[in-house]
């Protein structure tokens, strides 16, 4: 007679194998076996590299890459990646970070597209009224967060 725990374990193993088969179909028969072999969609890889996907080379935009390849790109970036990181265009999270505001603040300011480094520097040099207001909002949020119990103050 089998114990309930054995029956549950067998059922879980069966469900796990079904999930692996479903995953294999999603990745054209390739089931990643290790962390470094797992495939990332180009959109996720671009997010992790902090680049604007439409500005990347076509091969990068259309080909899934492994986590190992992504790590190698980050450690030893090719010329196109160095150029994108330096001059842009940059995705909204990077633009917001460089301007010291939130992504929502960018949207409220009417910035819905990627900006180049030159455009970001121009906004920093001559900030429009909306940017000044959003920086005040961000500063106020950071100071409020610092006063909450159990939070660490940020150095921004």
C-alpha positions as CSV (number, residue, x, y, z in Angstrom):
1,X,0.0,0.0,0.0
2,X,1.3,3.4,-1.0
3,X,1.3,6.3,1.4
4,X,-0.6,9.5,0.6
5,X,2.7,11.4,0.4
6,X,4.0,9.0,-2.2
7,X,0.9,9.4,-4.3
8,X,1.1,13.2,-4.0
9,X,4.8,13.1,-5.0
10,X,4.0,10.9,-8.1
11,X,1.2,13.3,-9.1
12,X,3.5,16.3,-8.7
13,X,6.2,14.6,-10.8
14,X,3.7,13.8,-13.5
15,X,2.5,17.4,-13.5
16,X,6.2,18.6,-13.6
17,X,6.9,16.4,-16.7
18,X,3.8,17.8,-18.4
19,X,5.0,21.3,-17.8
20,X,8.4,20.5,-19.2
21,X,6.8,19.0,-22.3
22,X,4.7,22.1,-22.7
23,X,7.8,24.3,-22.3
24,X,9.7,22.2,-24.8
25,X,6.9,23.0,-27.4
26,X,7.2,26.7,-26.6
27,X,11.0,26.7,-27.2
28,X,11.0,24.5,-30.3
29,X,11.9,21.4,-28.6
30,X,14.8,22.9,-26.6
31,X,14.2,22.6,-22.8
32,X,16.7,24.7,-20.9
33,X,18.5,22.4,-18.5
34,X,20.6,24.9,-16.6
35,X,20.2,28.5,-15.6
36,X,22.8,29.7,-18.2
37,X,21.0,27.8,-21.0
38,X,17.6,29.4,-20.4
39,X,16.4,31.5,-23.3
40,X,15.3,35.1,-23.0
41,X,13.1,37.0,-25.5
42,X,14.9,39.9,-27.1
43,X,12.6,42.3,-25.2
44,X,13.6,40.9,-21.8
45,X,17.3,40.9,-22.8
46,X,17.1,44.5,-23.9
47,X,15.5,45.4,-20.5
48,X,18.2,43.7,-18.6
49,X,20.9,45.4,-20.7
50,X,19.2,48.8,-20.3
51,X,18.9,49.5,-24.0
52,X,16.1,50.5,-26.3
53,X,15.3,47.4,-28.4
54,X,14.3,49.1,-31.7
55,X,17.8,50.8,-31.8
56,X,19.6,47.4,-31.4
57,X,20.8,45.5,-34.4
58,X,18.1,43.4,-36.2
59,X,19.8,40.1,-35.3
60,X,19.5,41.0,-31.6
61,X,15.9,42.1,-32.0
62,X,14.8,38.9,-33.6
63,X,16.9,36.2,-31.9
64,X,16.3,34.8,-28.4
65,X,19.5,34.6,-26.4
66,X,20.6,32.5,-23.4
67,X,21.3,33.9,-20.0
68,X,25.0,33.0,-20.5
69,X,25.1,35.0,-23.8
70,X,23.5,37.9,-22.0
71,X,26.0,37.8,-19.2
72,X,28.8,37.7,-21.8
73,X,27.3,40.7,-23.6
74,X,27.2,42.6,-20.3
75,X,30.8,41.7,-19.4
76,X,32.3,42.3,-22.8
77,X,29.9,44.6,-24.7
78,X,30.3,44.8,-28.5
79,X,30.7,48.2,-30.1
80,X,27.0,48.6,-30.9
81,X,26.1,48.0,-27.3
82,X,28.7,50.5,-26.0
83,X,27.4,53.1,-28.5
84,X,23.8,52.5,-27.5
85,X,24.5,52.8,-23.8
86,X,26.6,55.9,-24.3
87,X,24.5,57.9,-26.8
88,X,21.1,56.2,-26.9
89,X,18.4,56.3,-27.8
90,X,17.6,55.2,-24.2
91,X,14.4,53.5,-22.9
92,X,12.1,55.3,-20.6
93,X,13.4,53.8,-17.4
94,X,16.9,55.0,-18.2
95,X,15.7,58.4,-19.2
96,X,13.7,58.7,-16.0
97,X,16.7,57.6,-13.9
98,X,19.0,60.1,-15.6
99,X,16.5,62.9,-15.0
100,X,15.8,61.9,-11.4
101,X,12.1,61.4,-11.9
102,X,9.7,58.5,-12.3
103,X,8.5,56.9,-15.5
104,X,5.1,58.2,-14.7
105,X,6.6,61.7,-14.3
106,X,8.0,61.3,-17.9
107,X,4.5,60.5,-19.2
108,X,2.9,63.4,-17.3
109,X,5.6,65.6,-18.9
110,X,4.6,64.4,-22.4
111,X,7.8,62.3,-22.9
112,X,6.6,59.0,-24.4
113,X,9.5,58.1,-26.7
114,X,13.1,57.2,-26.2
115,X,15.6,60.1,-25.9
116,X,19.2,60.3,-26.8
117,X,21.9,61.3,-24.4
118,X,22.1,64.8,-26.0
119,X,18.4,65.3,-25.5
120,X,18.6,64.2,-21.9
121,X,21.5,66.5,-21.2
122,X,19.6,69.4,-22.8
123,X,16.7,68.7,-20.5
124,X,19.1,68.6,-17.5
125,X,20.7,71.8,-18.5
126,X,17.5,73.7,-19.3
127,X,14.8,71.9,-17.3
128,X,11.3,72.8,-18.4
129,X,8.7,73.6,-15.7
130,X,7.2,70.0,-15.8
131,X,10.7,68.5,-15.0
132,X,11.2,70.9,-12.1
133,X,7.8,69.9,-10.7
134,X,8.5,66.2,-11.2
135,X,11.8,66.4,-9.5
136,X,10.1,68.0,-6.5
137,X,7.6,65.2,-6.4
138,X,10.4,62.6,-6.5
139,X,12.3,64.4,-3.8
140,X,9.2,64.5,-1.6
141,X,8.5,60.8,-2.2
142,X,12.0,59.9,-1.2
143,X,11.9,62.0,2.0
144,X,8.5,60.4,2.9
145,X,9.9,56.9,2.3
146,X,12.9,57.7,4.5
147,X,10.5,58.6,7.4
148,X,8.6,55.3,7.2
149,X,9.6,52.7,9.8
150,X,11.6,49.9,8.5
151,X,13.0,51.7,5.4
152,X,16.5,52.8,4.7
153,X,17.1,56.3,3.4
154,X,18.4,56.6,-0.1
155,X,21.4,58.7,-1.1
156,X,19.7,60.6,-3.9
